[in-house]
Amino acid sequence: MLSGYRLMWMLVMFDLPVMTKPERRAAAKFRMFLLDQGFQMCQLSVYLRFCAGKEQSQVFTRRVQRALPAAGNVQILYFTDKQYENIVSFDGPRRRRANQNPQQFTLF
């Protein structure tokens, strides 16, 4: 049964070196990898992806691990769909509408 407490989100946050051309290339490649894996960019170094459960989040964690650049700091945070609904976002001083959960057809 699908439950807002079983459905999960993955938040990938990273700080990658970009001082040299190869480092910039590696950082761009990692960002493109995340987009290709279905992550959405929240901020330049913060990407978010919906997962249908813990097992799927573990699959994507292993994929992210295999794609890590040689240097930098990457962290992954997991939270439930119910917690996602409670995220408060601002666009400048104005509060944005509540996050919209994915539609049923995007789950599978």
TIMI-2910 file (N, C-alpha, C, CB; in pm, 1 decimal, decimal comma, always signed):
<rs>
+----------+----------+----------+----------+----------+----------+----------+----------+----------+----------+----------+----------+------+
!      n_x !      n_y !      n_z !     ca_x !     ca_y !     ca_z !      c_x !      c_y !      c_z !     cb_x !     cb_y !     cb_z ! resn !
+----------+----------+----------+----------+----------+----------+----------+----------+----------+----------+----------+----------+------+
!    +84,0 !   -118,8 !     +0,0 !     +0,0 !     +0,0 !     +0,0 !    +88,3 !   +124,9 !     +0,0 !    -95,4 !     +0,0 !   +122,2 !  Met !
!    +50,9 !   +221,3 !    -83,6 !   +126,5 !   +346,1 !    -88,7 !    +83,8 !   +436,7 !    +25,5 !   +106,8 !   +417,0 !   -224,4 !  Leu !
!   +179,6 !   +483,3 !    +98,8 !   +153,5 !   +568,1 !   +213,5 !   +251,3 !   +684,3 !   +212,1 !   +164,2 !   +488,2 !   +345,5 !  Ser !
!   +204,8 !   +799,8 !   +253,7 !   +291,0 !   +916,6 !   +262,3 !   +405,0 !   +899,7 !   +360,2 !   +210,9 !  +1035,7 !   +300,3 !  Gly !
!   +397,4 !   +793,5 !   +440,3 !   +504,9 !   +766,1 !   +534,6 !   +605,3 !   +665,7 !   +477,9 !   +447,5 !   +714,1 !   +665,6 !  Tyr !
!   +567,7 !   +593,7 !   +370,6 !   +660,2 !   +500,0 !   +304,0 !   +725,6 !   +564,2 !   +182,9 !   +586,4 !   +372,2 !   +261,2 !  Arg !
!   +651,2 !   +650,5 !   +114,6 !   +705,8 !   +719,5 !     -1,7 !   +813,8 !   +815,6 !    +45,6 !   +594,3 !   +794,9 !    -80,5 !  Leu !
!   +921,2 !   +826,1 !    -31,2 !  +1037,2 !   +901,3 !    +16,7 !  +1086,3 !  +1002,1 !    -85,9 !  +1149,7 !   +806,3 !    +52,8 !  Met !
!  +1163,4 !  +1094,4 !    -35,9 !  +1235,6 !  +1191,2 !   -118,3 !  +1382,8 !  +1181,8 !    -83,3 !  +1181,8 !  +1336,6 !    -97,0 !  Trp !
!  +1466,5 !  +1201,6 !   -182,8 !  +1611,8 !  +1207,8 !   -163,3 !  +1656,0 !  +1348,9 !   -195,2 !  +1687,6 !  +1103,1 !   -252,9 !  Met !
!  +1734,6 !  +1405,6 !   -108,4 !  +1791,8 !  +1537,4 !   -130,4 !  +1943,3 !  +1520,3 !   -136,5 !  +1749,1 !  +1639,0 !    -17,4 !  Leu !
!  +2001,8 !  +1549,5 !   -252,6 !  +2146,5 !  +1539,5 !   -270,4 !  +2202,9 !  +1679,7 !   -264,9 !  +2183,9 !  +1468,5 !   -405,0 !  Val !
!  +2293,3 !  +1702,1 !   -169,8 !  +2357,5 !  +1832,5 !   -152,6 !  +2507,1 !  +1812,5 !   -172,0 !  +2326,0 !  +1895,1 !    -11,2 !  Met !
!  +2569,4 !  +1905,7 !   -241,8 !  +2712,0 !  +1887,8 !   -265,2 !  +2785,1 !  +2019,8 !   -275,7 !  +2734,3 !  +1807,5 !   -390,2 !  Phe !
!  +2912,7 !  +2010,9 !   -242,6 !  +3006,1 !  +2121,8 !   -255,4 !  +3127,4 !  +2064,5 !   -327,5 !  +3044,4 !  +2185,5 !   -114,0 !  Asp !
!  +3138,3 !  +2092,0 !   -457,0 !  +3244,8 !  +2035,7 !   -538,3 !  +3344,2 !  +2145,3 !   -575,7 !  +3187,5 !  +1968,4 !   -664,8 !  Leu !
!  +3471,8 !  +2110,1 !   -583,0 !  +3570,3 !  +2210,8 !   -623,9 !  +3549,6 !  +2249,1 !   -770,6 !  +3714,3 !  +2158,1 !   -601,9 !  Pro !
!  +3566,4 !  +2379,2 !   -799,1 !  +3548,4 !  +2429,3 !   -936,3 !  +3655,9 !  +2532,0 !   -971,3 !  +3408,2 !  +2491,9 !   -953,1 !  Val !
!  +3774,0 !  +2513,9 !   -915,5 !  +3881,7 !  +2610,2 !   -938,8 !  +3950,8 !  +2588,9 !  -1073,4 !  +3983,8 !  +2601,2 !   -827,2 !  Met !
!  +3958,2 !  +2464,2 !  -1118,5 !  +4025,8 !  +2435,9 !  -1245,4 !  +3922,7 !  +2390,5 !  -1348,5 !  +4136,3 !  +2327,5 !  -1226,8 !  Thr !
!  +3964,3 !  +2393,1 !  -1473,9 !  +3873,7 !  +2349,8 !  -1580,5 !  +3830,1 !  +2203,2 !  -1564,3 !  +3941,0 !  +2368,9 !  -1716,4 !  Lys !
!  +3920,0 !  +2110,3 !  -1531,3 !  +3875,7 !  +1972,1 !  -1508,3 !  +3777,9 !  +1958,8 !  -1390,6 !  +3996,4 !  +1883,4 !  -1483,6 !  Pro !
!  +3798,1 !  +2037,4 !  -1285,5 !  +3704,7 !  +2033,7 !  -1172,1 !  +3567,5 !  +2086,7 !  -1213,4 !  +3760,1 !  +2116,1 !  -1053,7 !  Glu !
!  +3564,7 !  +2194,6 !  -1290,0 !  +3436,7 !  +2248,6 !  -1337,9 !  +3366,3 !  +2147,4 !  -1427,2 !  +3458,3 !  +2381,0 !  -1414,5 !  Arg !
!  +3442,6 !  +2080,1 !  -1511,4 !  +3386,7 !  +1979,1 !  -1600,1 !  +3328,5 !  +1863,2 !  -1518,5 !  +3494,4 !  +1927,6 !  -1698,2 !  Arg !
!  +3400,5 !  +1818,2 !  -1416,3 !  +3352,8 !  +1708,5 !  -1330,5 !  +3225,6 !  +1748,9 !  -1256,4 !  +3462,1 !  +1667,3 !  -1229,3 !  Ala !
!  +3219,5 !  +1872,4 !  -1206,8 !  +3100,3 !  +1920,3 !  -1136,3 !  +2981,1 !  +1927,2 !  -1231,1 !  +3126,5 !  +2058,6 !  -1073,4 !  Ala !
!  +3002,7 !  +1977,5 !  -1352,4 !  +2894,3 !  +1985,2 !  -1451,2 !  +2846,6 !  +1845,8 !  -1489,7 !  +2940,4 !  +2061,8 !  -1576,8 !  Ala !
!  +2940,1 !  +1753,5 !  -1504,3 !  +2904,7 !  +1614,8 !  -1538,5 !  +2819,7 !  +1552,5 !  -1427,7 !  +3032,5 !  +1529,9 !  -1562,0 !  Lys !
!  +2854,5 !  +1579,6 !  -1302,2 !  +2777,6 !  +1526,3 !  -1189,7 !  +2637,0 !  +1585,3 !  -1187,7 !  +2849,3 !  +1555,4 !  -1056,8 !  Phe !
!  +2624,8 !  +1714,9 !  -1212,5 !  +2491,9 !  +1777,8 !  -1218,3 !  +2407,4 !  +1716,3 !  -1329,7 !  +2505,0 !  +1930,3 !  -1239,9 !  Arg !
!  +2466,7 !  +1696,5 !  -1446,2 !  +2394,1 !  +1636,6 !  -1558,9 !  +2354,0 !  +1492,6 !  -1527,1 !  +2480,2 !  +1640,5 !  -1687,0 !  Met !
!  +2439,6 !  +1420,0 !  -1457,2 !  +2406,6 !  +1284,6 !  -1414,6 !  +2281,4 !  +1285,6 !  -1326,7 !  +2525,0 !  +1221,3 !  -1339,0 !  Phe !
!  +2278,2 !  +1376,2 !  -1229,7 !  +2161,9 !  +1383,3 !  -1140,7 !  +2034,7 !  +1413,0 !  -1219,5 !  +2183,3 !  +1490,8 !  -1032,8 !  Leu !
!  +2041,5 !  +1506,6 !  -1312,8 !  +1924,0 !  +1538,0 !  -1395,0 !  +1881,1 !  +1416,8 !  -1477,9 !  +1953,9 !  +1657,6 !  -1487,7 !  Leu !
!  +1977,9 !  +1346,1 !  -1534,1 !  +1947,5 !  +1226,0 !  -1613,5 !  +1883,8 !  +1116,2 !  -1529,0 !  +2074,6 !  +1172,6 !  -1679,0 !  Asp !
!  +1911,7 !  +1114,8 !  -1399,6 !  +1855,4 !  +1015,7 !  -1308,1 !  +1718,9 !  +1057,7 !  -1253,2 !  +1951,2 !   +991,5 !  -1193,2 !  Gln !
!  +1666,7 !  +1170,6 !  -1298,8 !  +1533,1 !  +1213,6 !  -1256,2 !  +1531,2 !  +1308,7 !  -1138,9 !  +1452,4 !  +1095,9 !  -1222,0 !  Gly !
!  +1647,0 !  +1359,8 !  -1098,9 !  +1651,0 !  +1458,2 !   -990,9 !  +1610,6 !  +1595,2 !  -1046,6 !  +1793,3 !  +1464,1 !   -925,8 !  Phe !
!  +1553,9 !  +1678,0 !   -961,0 !  +1518,5 !  +1815,6 !   -995,9 !  +1613,4 !  +1908,9 !   -922,0 !  +1368,8 !  +1847,5 !   -960,3 !  Gln !
!  +1657,6 !  +2013,6 !   -990,0 !  +1745,3 !  +2109,7 !   -924,6 !  +1662,1 !  +2203,2 !   -836,7 !  +1826,5 !  +2190,3 !  -1029,3 !  Met !
!  +1695,5 !  +2209,9 !   -708,3 !  +1631,8 !  +2304,0 !   -616,0 !  +1716,1 !  +2430,3 !   -606,5 !  +1612,8 !  +2240,4 !   -475,6 !  Cys !
!  +1845,2 !  +2412,8 !   -599,0 !  +1944,7 !  +2518,9 !   -600,2 !  +2063,1 !  +2463,4 !   -677,6 !  +1985,5 !  +2565,2 !   -453,5 !  Gln !
!  +2163,0 !  +2544,1 !   -704,4 !  +2273,1 !  +2500,0 !   -788,8 !  +2336,2 !  +2369,2 !   -741,0 !  +2378,1 !  +2607,4 !   -794,9 !  Leu !
!  +2350,3 !  +2351,6 !   -612,7 !  +2413,0 !  +2230,7 !   -559,1 !  +2319,2 !  +2150,1 !   -471,0 !  +2536,2 !  +2266,9 !   -480,8 !  Ser !
!  +2189,5 !  +2160,3 !   -496,4 !  +2089,3 !  +2085,5 !   -419,7 !  +1988,4 !  +2027,1 !   -518,8 !  +2017,6 !  +2177,5 !   -312,7 !  Val !
!  +1978,4 !  +1893,9 !   -519,7 !  +1890,0 !  +1824,1 !   -612,5 !  +1797,2 !  +1731,4 !   -535,2 !  +1971,5 !  +1744,6 !   -717,0 !  Tyr !
!  +1676,5 !  +1715,1 !   -585,3 !  +1570,4 !  +1643,3 !   -515,6 !  +1510,2 !  +1539,0 !   -608,8 !  +1461,3 !  +1740,9 !   -465,0 !  Leu !
!  +1480,2 !  +1420,8 !   -553,9 !  +1416,3 !  +1315,9 !   -633,3 !  +1316,6 !  +1238,7 !   -548,4 !  +1521,6 !  +1220,2 !   -692,1 !  Arg !
!  +1202,1 !  +1210,3 !   -609,6 !  +1099,0 !  +1128,7 !   -546,3 !  +1133,9 !   +981,7 !   -563,9 !   +959,0 !  +1159,5 !   -605,9 !  Phe !
!  +1112,2 !   +901,9 !   -458,8 !  +1134,3 !   +757,4 !   -464,0 !  +1011,3 !   +686,6 !   -407,9 !  +1262,8 !   +717,2 !   -384,5 !  Cys !
!   +978,7 !   +572,5 !   -466,4 !   +858,7 !   +498,6 !   -425,4 !   +880,6 !   +417,5 !   -297,8 !   +814,3 !   +406,0 !   -537,2 !  Ala !
!   +993,7 !   +431,4 !   -234,5 !  +1019,2 !   +360,2 !   -109,6 !  +1167,3 !   +354,7 !    -79,8 !   +962,0 !   +219,1 !   -115,4 !  Gly !
!  +1199,3 !   +294,9 !    +33,0 !  +1338,2 !   +288,3 !    +77,8 !  +1425,3 !   +208,6 !    -19,0 !  +1345,7 !   +226,7 !   +216,7 !  Lys !
!  +1371,1 !   +100,0 !    -74,3 !  +1448,4 !    +17,3 !   -166,6 !  +1490,7 !    +98,0 !   -288,9 !  +1366,9 !   -105,7 !   -209,7 !  Glu !
!  +1399,4 !   +175,7 !   -344,9 !  +1432,9 !   +257,1 !   -461,6 !  +1534,0 !   +365,5 !   -425,0 !  +1306,2 !   +320,7 !   -520,7 !  Gln !
!  +1521,3 !   +423,7 !   -307,9 !  +1618,4 !   +526,1 !   -267,1 !  +1757,7 !   +465,9 !   -251,8 !  +1574,7 !   +592,5 !   -135,0 !  Ser !
!  +1765,9 !   +341,2 !   -208,4 !  +1895,5 !   +275,0 !   -196,5 !  +1958,0 !   +251,0 !   -333,8 !  +1880,7 !   +142,4 !   -121,4 !  Gln !
!  +1876,1 !   +217,3 !   -433,0 !  +1924,9 !   +199,5 !   -570,0 !  +1985,9 !   +330,4 !   -620,0 !  +1810,0 !   +153,2 !   -664,4 !  Val !
!  +1915,2 !   +442,0 !   -599,5 !  +1965,6 !   +570,3 !   -646,2 !  +2086,9 !   +616,4 !   -565,8 !  +1856,0 !   +674,9 !   -638,9 !  Phe !
!  +2093,7 !   +579,7 !   -439,4 !  +2211,6 !   +612,6 !   -359,3 !  +2334,9 !   +544,2 !   -416,5 !  +2190,9 !   +571,6 !   -212,2 !  Thr !
!  +2321,7 !   +417,5 !   -453,4 !  +2435,3 !   +346,6 !   -513,4 !  +2474,8 !   +408,9 !   -646,9 !  +2401,6 !   +198,0 !   -532,8 !  Arg !
!  +2376,5 !   +452,0 !   -725,2 !  +2406,9 !   +517,5 !   -852,7 !  +2482,3 !   +648,1 !   -830,5 !  +2278,0 !   +544,1 !   -931,4 !  Arg !
!  +2436,4 !   +726,0 !   -733,4 !  +2504,6 !   +851,8 !   -702,1 !  +2646,8 !   +822,3 !   -657,1 !  +2428,2 !   +931,1 !   -592,5 !  Val !
!  +2662,8 !   +722,5 !   -573,3 !  +2796,5 !   +688,3 !   -523,0 !  +2890,7 !   +652,5 !   -638,0 !  +2788,1 !   +571,2 !   -423,1 !  Gln !
!  +2842,5 !   +577,3 !   -736,3 !  +2927,2 !   +539,6 !   -849,9 !  +2963,3 !   +659,4 !   -937,7 !  +2857,1 !   +434,0 !   -934,1 !  Arg !
!  +2881,7 !   +764,9 !   -934,0 !  +2903,5 !   +881,5 !  -1019,5 !  +2978,3 !   +995,0 !   -949,4 !  +2771,3 !   +932,6 !  -1069,6 !  Ala !
!  +3018,6 !   +976,2 !   -825,2 !  +3083,0 !  +1083,4 !   -749,6 !  +3212,1 !  +1129,8 !   -816,5 !  +3112,1 !  +1037,3 !   -607,3 !  Leu !
!  +3233,8 !  +1260,8 !   -821,0 !  +3362,9 !  +1312,3 !   -868,4 !  +3474,5 !  +1273,1 !   -771,2 !  +3357,5 !  +1466,6 !   -884,9 !  Pro !
!  +3598,3 !  +1289,1 !   -815,3 !  +3713,8 !  +1249,1 !   -734,8 !  +3727,5 !  +1331,6 !   -606,6 !  +3840,7 !  +1261,7 !   -817,1 !  Ala !
!  +3680,5 !  +1455,0 !   -607,7 !  +3693,9 !  +1541,8 !   -490,1 !  +3561,0 !  +1609,9 !   -462,6 !  +3806,1 !  +1647,5 !   -510,7 !  Ala !
!  +3545,8 !  +1656,2 !   -339,2 !  +3425,3 !  +1729,2 !   -301,0 !  +3347,7 !  +1659,2 !   -191,8 !  +3336,7 !  +1749,0 !   -420,5 !  Gly !
!  +3244,8 !  +1726,6 !   -145,5 !  +3162,8 !  +1679,9 !    -35,6 !  +3020,0 !  +1661,3 !    -86,6 !  +3167,6 !  +1779,3 !    +84,3 !  Asn !
!  +2966,7 !  +1540,0 !    -73,7 !  +2830,0 !  +1509,3 !   -117,5 !  +2756,9 !  +1446,9 !     -0,2 !  +2828,8 !  +1413,4 !   -242,4 !  Val !
!  +2636,6 !  +1496,3 !    +25,8 !  +2553,3 !  +1441,8 !   +133,4 !  +2415,5 !  +1412,4 !    +77,7 !  +2544,2 !  +1540,1 !   +254,1 !  Gln !
!  +2354,0 !  +1305,4 !   +128,6 !  +2219,3 !  +1267,1 !    +86,5 !  +2130,3 !  +1263,5 !   +209,5 !  +2219,1 !  +1128,8 !    +13,0 !  Ile !
!  +2018,6 !  +1330,5 !   +199,2 !  +1919,9 !  +1334,9 !   +307,2 !  +1792,6 !  +1268,5 !   +255,8 !  +1892,1 !  +1482,9 !   +354,8 !  Leu !
!  +1729,6 !  +1185,3 !   +338,7 !  +1604,8 !  +1117,6 !   +303,1 !  +1493,7 !  +1169,9 !   +393,7 !  +1618,8 !   +961,9 !   +315,8 !  Tyr !
!  +1375,2 !  +1187,5 !   +336,9 !  +1260,9 !  +1223,4 !   +419,3 !  +1133,7 !  +1173,5 !   +352,7 !  +1254,8 !  +1376,2 !   +442,4 !  Phe !
!  +1029,6 !  +1159,2 !   +432,7 !   +904,9 !  +1101,5 !   +383,5 !   +825,6 !  +1203,6 !   +301,9 !   +820,3 !  +1050,0 !   +500,5 !  Thr !
!   +728,8 !  +1150,5 !   +228,3 !   +640,8 !  +1235,5 !   +149,3 !   +560,8 !  +1330,1 !   +239,1 !   +546,0 !  +1149,7 !    +64,6 !  Asp !
!   +521,4 !  +1282,3 !   +355,5 !   +448,1 !  +1367,1 !   +450,0 !   +534,7 !  +1483,7 !   +496,7 !   +400,7 !  +1284,6 !   +571,0 !  Lys !
!   +662,5 !  +1458,4 !   +520,1 !   +753,3 !  +1566,1 !   +559,1 !   +774,1 !  +1664,3 !   +443,1 !   +888,8 !  +1508,2 !   +605,0 !  Gln !
!   +778,7 !  +1612,8 !   +321,7 !   +794,1 !  +1697,5 !   +203,2 !   +680,6 !  +1799,4 !   +194,1 !   +798,4 !  +1611,4 !    +75,5 !  Tyr !
!   +559,2 !  +1756,5 !   +226,0 !   +443,1 !  +1845,9 !   +222,0 !   +459,8 !  +1966,0 !   +314,3 !   +317,4 !  +1769,7 !   +259,8 !  Glu !
!   +540,9 !  +1952,8 !   +417,9 !   +554,9 !  +2058,6 !   +518,4 !   +673,5 !  +2152,0 !   +494,9 !   +567,9 !  +1996,9 !   +653,7 !  Asn !
!   +742,5 !  +2135,3 !   +381,8 !   +854,4 !  +2224,7 !   +352,4 !   +800,3 !  +2365,7 !   +328,2 !   +935,7 !  +2174,1 !   +228,6 !  Ile !
!   +861,7 !  +2463,1 !   +390,0 !   +824,2 !  +2603,3 !   +370,7 !   +928,3 !  +2665,8 !   +278,7 !   +814,8 !  +2680,9 !   +508,2 !  Val !
!   +882,7 !  +2727,1 !   +168,6 !   +973,2 !  +2787,3 !    +70,3 !   +938,2 !  +2933,7 !    +50,4 !   +966,8 !  +2711,7 !    -64,4 !  Ser !
!  +1041,1 !  +3012,9 !    +27,0 !  +1022,4 !  +3155,5 !     +0,5 !  +1087,8 !  +3191,2 !   -131,9 !  +1080,9 !  +3241,7 !   +115,3 !  Phe !
!  +1026,3 !  +3282,3 !   -202,6 !  +1083,0 !  +3340,4 !   -323,3 !  +1100,2 !  +3488,2 !   -292,3 !   +991,7 !  +3315,9 !   -451,7 !  Asp !
!  +1222,6 !  +3525,7 !   -252,0 !  +1241,3 !  +3659,7 !   -197,3 !  +1167,2 !  +3665,2 !    -65,4 !  +1190,8 !  +3770,8 !   -296,1 !  Gly !
!  +1098,4 !  +3774,6 !    -36,7 !  +1025,4 !  +3783,8 !    +90,4 !   +888,6 !  +3714,2 !    +87,3 !  +1006,5 !  +3929,3 !   +127,3 !  Pro !
!   +848,6 !  +3669,2 !    -32,0 !   +716,2 !  +3606,9 !    -43,7 !   +722,9 !  +3456,0 !    -26,0 !   +654,2 !  +3640,0 !   -178,9 !  Arg !
!   +626,2 !  +3404,9 !    +46,7 !   +616,0 !  +3260,7 !    +67,6 !   +557,1 !  +3196,4 !    -57,1 !   +529,4 !  +3228,2 !   +192,6 !  Arg !
!   +617,1 !  +3086,9 !   -100,2 !   +565,3 !  +3014,4 !   -216,1 !   +459,2 !  +2915,8 !   -171,3 !   +678,8 !  +2941,5 !   -291,2 !  Arg !
!   +379,6 !  +2872,1 !   -267,4 !   +277,3 !  +2771,7 !   -238,0 !   +342,2 !  +2644,2 !   -185,9 !   +192,8 !  +2741,4 !   -363,6 !  Arg !
!   +265,1 !  +2565,5 !   -116,4 !   +314,2 !  +2438,7 !    -62,6 !   +360,0 !  +2348,6 !   -176,6 !   +204,9 !  +2368,3 !    +21,5 !  Ala !
!   +455,8 !  +2263,3 !   -147,7 !   +505,6 !  +2169,5 !   -247,8 !   +394,9 !  +2077,2 !   -294,7 !   +622,0 !  +2088,0 !   -192,1 !  Asn !
!   +394,7 !  +2049,4 !   -423,0 !   +296,7 !  +1958,0 !   -480,2 !   +358,0 !  +1818,9 !   -489,4 !   +249,2 !  +2006,9 !   -619,8 !  Gln !
!   +291,6 !  +1720,8 !   -433,7 !   +339,3 !  +1584,2 !   -444,7 !   +318,3 !  +1536,5 !   -587,2 !   +267,3 !  +1491,4 !   -343,8 !  Asn !
!   +400,0 !  +1441,0 !   -634,0 !   +383,4 !  +1393,8 !   -771,1 !   +249,3 !  +1326,0 !   -790,5 !   +495,3 !  +1298,6 !   -808,2 !  Pro !
!   +202,4 !  +1332,3 !   -912,9 !    +76,7 !  +1265,1 !   -944,9 !    +98,4 !  +1115,8 !   -947,8 !    +20,2 !  +1313,8 !  -1079,5 !  Gln !
!     -7,2 !  +1038,7 !   -936,3 !     +1,5 !   +893,7 !   -931,2 !    +77,7 !   +836,1 !  -1050,3 !   -137,0 !   +834,1 !   -925,4 !  Gln !
!    +57,0 !   +890,3 !  -1170,6 !   +120,7 !   +833,8 !  -1288,6 !   +271,7 !   +850,3 !  -1288,4 !    +64,0 !   +896,7 !  -1411,5 !  Phe !
!   +324,8 !   +939,5 !  -1209,0 !   +469,5 !   +956,4 !  -1204,4 !   +535,7 !   +860,9 !  -1105,7 !   +503,7 !  +1099,0 !  -1168,1 !  Thr !
!   +457,2 !   +786,8 !  -1031,0 !   +514,0 !   +697,3 !   -931,7 !   +573,2 !   +571,5 !   -994,7 !   +408,7 !   +659,4 !   -830,3 !  Leu !
!   +523,8 !   +532,8 !  -1110,6 !   +566,0 !   +403,6 !  -1168,5 !   +616,0 !   +421,4 !  -1308,4 !   +451,7 !   +303,0 !  -1167,7 !  Phe !
+----------+----------+----------+----------+----------+----------+----------+----------+----------+----------+----------+----------+------+
</rs>
